[in-house]
């Protein structure tokens, strides 16, 4: 509600929004929102029981967004575990590192730009990359385990850091950023090789929207929160009409979707 009010105030002004007798119909599904809240709290409590710091349980937070793929409608949004405890909206803040969830954009760029495909063989091995004017970069896999020659599809399945690093070195960070922009990611992204491992902050909203484009085989629907607005007499002031944009051909996206 805070998020929608802020958007409306920016567009119509505070006085009209709060004293104009408007009826605002949002995309939120309260039933799904309730399920999301219960699920998130249950998961947080489970994690907290396993994590302790100085003998005390960690107090974790959460940000969550779910989007209807075919339309871009936001059906659930959690800004945190408890609104009364914190009003900061983590679902839309772009200071969260996506980590390995950013890798599909690296893989797609390599397949689109440099002719890779899910069956392409690449060597997963310890590597050292020279970066001009900086220290050497040695990306490592989880548990320092390396698979040797491996096809791209299995590399994604196992989320191998070295393979992602090799791919972004091949296509350049600038090309990966161009791909991410096509998926609706607007947050500032670092033009460095470690971008392949998700080291630039984005929002859960951006990532949910980007992933929905993969599910839609290349059709991007801008996420929206407001279905329609009526004045105090019930006359329509605004109604959302969504229309997807085919940013990538299904032929380009399907190999990535299949890998995922």
C-alpha positions in Angstrom: 0.0 0.0 0.0 2.8 2.4 0.8 4.5 1.6 -2.5 1.3 2.2 -4.5 0.5 5.4 -2.6 4.0 6.8 -3.3 3.5 6.1 -7.0 0.1 7.8 -7.0 1.3 10.8 -5.1 4.1 11.3 -7.6 1.7 11.2 -10.4 -1.4 13.0 -9.0 -0.2 14.9 -5.9 -0.8 14.1 -2.2 -3.9 16.2 -1.8 -5.8 14.6 -4.7 -4.7 11.0 -3.7 -5.7 11.4 0.0 -8.7 13.7 -0.2 -10.1 13.0 -3.7 -12.3 10.1 -2.8 -10.5 7.8 -5.2 -11.0 4.0 -5.4 -7.7 2.3 -6.2 -7.8 -1.4 -7.3 -4.4 -3.0 -7.0 -3.1 -6.3 -8.5 -2.3 -7.7 -5.0 -3.9 -11.1 -4.3 -4.5 -11.1 -0.5 -4.9 -14.9 -0.4 -1.5 -15.4 -2.0 0.0 -12.6 0.1 -1.1 -14.5 3.2 0.5 -17.7 2.0 3.7 -15.8 1.1 3.9 -14.2 4.6 3.4 -17.6 6.3 5.9 -19.3 4.1 8.6 -16.6 4.5 8.2 -16.5 8.2 8.4 -20.3 8.5 11.5 -20.4 6.3 13.2 -17.6 8.3 12.6 -19.3 11.6 14.0 -22.5 10.2 17.2 -20.7 9.0 17.5 -18.7 12.3 17.4 -22.0 14.3 20.5 -23.1 12.4 22.4 -19.7 12.5 23.9 -18.3 15.7 26.2 -15.4 16.2 28.0 -15.0 19.6 25.5 -17.4 21.1 22.5 -15.4 19.9 20.1 -16.4 17.1 20.4 -14.2 14.0 17.4 -12.0 13.1 17.0 -12.4 9.4 15.0 -10.4 6.9 13.2 -11.2 3.7 12.1 -9.5 0.4 9.8 -11.3 -2.0 7.8 -10.6 -5.2 5.7 -12.8 -7.3 4.6 -11.8 -10.8 1.9 -13.2 -13.1 4.0 -14.1 -16.1 1.4 -13.5 -18.8 0.6 -9.9 -17.7 3.3 -8.6 -15.4 0.8 -8.1 -12.5 2.3 -8.1 -9.1 0.4 -10.7 -7.0 2.4 -10.7 -3.8 5.0 -8.4 -2.3 6.8 -8.8 1.0 9.0 -5.8 2.0 10.2 -7.6 5.1 9.2 -10.1 7.8 7.1 -7.6 9.8 5.8 -4.1 8.7 5.5 -3.0 12.3 9.2 -3.9 12.9 10.5 -2.3 9.7 8.9 -0.2 6.9 11.9 -0.5 4.6 10.7 -2.3 1.4 13.3 -4.9 0.5 11.3 -6.1 -2.4 12.0 -3.0 -4.5 15.4 -1.9 -3.1 18.3 -2.6 -5.4 21.0 -3.3 -2.8 20.6 -7.1 -2.8 23.3 -9.2 -4.5 21.6 -11.7 -6.9 24.5 -14.1 -6.8 24.1 -17.1 -9.1 20.6 -16.1 -10.1 22.3 -13.6 -12.4 24.1 -16.3 -14.4 21.4 -17.0 -16.9 22.0 -13.6 -18.5 25.7 -14.5 -18.9 24.8 -17.8 -20.5 22.3 -16.2 -22.8 24.8 -13.6 -23.9 27.3 -16.3 -24.7 24.8 -18.3 -26.7 23.5 -15.2 -28.6 26.8 -13.4 -29.3 29.4 -16.2 -29.5 27.6 -19.2 -30.8 27.5 -21.3 -27.6 24.7 -23.8 -27.1 23.6 -26.1 -24.3 25.8 -28.9 -25.6 28.9 -26.7 -26.0 31.9 -28.2 -24.1 33.8 -25.9 -21.8 36.6 -26.7 -19.3 35.9 -26.2 -15.7 39.3 -25.7 -14.0 41.1 -23.4 -11.6 42.0 -20.2 -13.5 43.7 -16.9 -12.9 42.5 -13.8 -14.8 44.6 -10.7 -15.2 42.7 -7.5 -14.8 44.4 -4.3 -16.0 45.4 -2.2 -13.0 44.0 -4.6 -10.4 45.0 -7.7 -8.5 44.7 -11.1 -10.2 41.2 -12.6 -10.0 40.9 -16.3 -9.1 37.2 -17.3 -9.3 36.5 -20.5 -7.3 33.8 -23.0 -7.4 31.8 -24.1 -4.3 34.0 -26.4 -2.2 36.9 -25.8 -4.7 35.7 -28.7 -6.8 36.2 -28.7 -10.6 34.5 -30.9 -13.2 37.0 -30.7 -16.2 35.3 -30.8 -19.6 31.6 -30.2 -19.2 28.7 -29.2 -21.4 27.1 -25.8 -20.8 23.8 -27.3 -19.6 25.4 -29.2 -16.8 27.6 -26.2 -15.9 24.5 -24.2 -15.4 22.8 -27.0 -13.5 25.8 -27.1 -11.1 26.1 -23.3 -11.1 29.9 -23.5 -11.7 31.5 -20.1 -11.0 34.6 -20.7 -13.2 32.4 -21.4 -16.3 30.5 -18.2 -15.8 33.7 -16.3 -15.4 35.1 -17.8 -18.6 31.9 -16.9 -20.5 31.8 -13.3 -19.4 35.5 -12.9 -20.2 34.7 -14.2 -23.7 31.7 -11.9 -24.3 32.7 -8.9 -22.1 30.7 -7.5 -19.1 29.3 -4.7 -21.4 27.5 -7.2 -23.6 26.1 -9.0 -20.5 24.8 -5.6 -19.2 23.1 -5.0 -22.5 21.3 -8.4 -22.2 20.3 -7.6 -18.6 18.8 -4.3 -19.8 16.7 -6.2 -22.3 15.2 -8.1 -19.4 14.1 -5.0 -17.6 17.0 -4.7 -15.1 17.6 -1.0 -14.6 19.9 -1.0 -11.5 23.5 0.1 -12.0 25.6 -2.8 -13.0 29.4 -3.0 -12.6 31.4 -3.3 -15.8 33.6 -6.0 -14.3 34.1 -9.7 -14.7 32.8 -10.5 -11.3 29.3 -9.4 -12.5 29.1 -13.0 -13.8 28.8 -14.1 -10.2 26.0 -11.6 -9.3 28.1 -9.0 -7.5 26.0 -6.0 -8.6 22.9 -5.2 -6.5 19.5 -5.5 -8.0 16.0 -5.7 -6.6 13.8 -8.9 -6.1 11.2 -7.1 -8.2 13.7 -6.7 -11.1 14.8 -10.4 -10.9 11.2 -11.7 -10.7 10.3 -9.6 -13.8 13.4 -10.7 -15.7 12.8 -14.4 -14.9 9.1 -14.1 -16.0 10.4 -13.0 -19.4 12.3 -16.2 -19.7 9.1 -18.1 -18.8 7.3 -16.1 -21.5 9.9 -17.1 -24.1 11.2 -13.6 -24.7 8.1 -11.5 -24.1 8.7 -8.7 -21.5 5.7 -7.4 -19.5 6.5 -4.4 -17.4 5.5 -5.2 -13.8 2.5 -3.2 -12.6 0.7 -2.7 -9.3 -2.5 -0.8 -10.2 -5.4 -2.4 -12.2 -7.6 0.7 -12.3 -8.6 3.9 -10.5 -12.1 5.4 -10.1 -13.1 8.8 -8.9 -15.6 9.4 -6.0 -18.5 8.9 -8.5 -17.2 5.6 -9.8 -16.0 7.1 -13.1 -12.8 5.4 -14.4 -9.7 7.7 -14.2 -7.2 5.0 -15.2 -7.1 1.5 -16.4 -4.0 -0.6 -17.0 -3.7 -2.2 -20.4 -0.7 -4.5 -20.6 0.9 -5.5 -23.8 4.1 -7.6 -23.9 7.1 -6.7 -26.0 9.0 -9.5 -27.7 12.5 -8.6 -26.7 14.0 -11.9 -27.7 12.7 -14.5 -30.2 11.4 -17.8 -28.7 14.1 -19.6 -30.6 16.8 -17.6 -28.7 15.2 -18.1 -25.3 14.1 -21.7 -25.4 17.6 -23.2 -25.0 18.1 -21.1 -21.9 14.6 -22.1 -20.5 15.4 -25.8 -21.3 18.7 -25.5 -19.4 17.0 -23.9 -16.4 
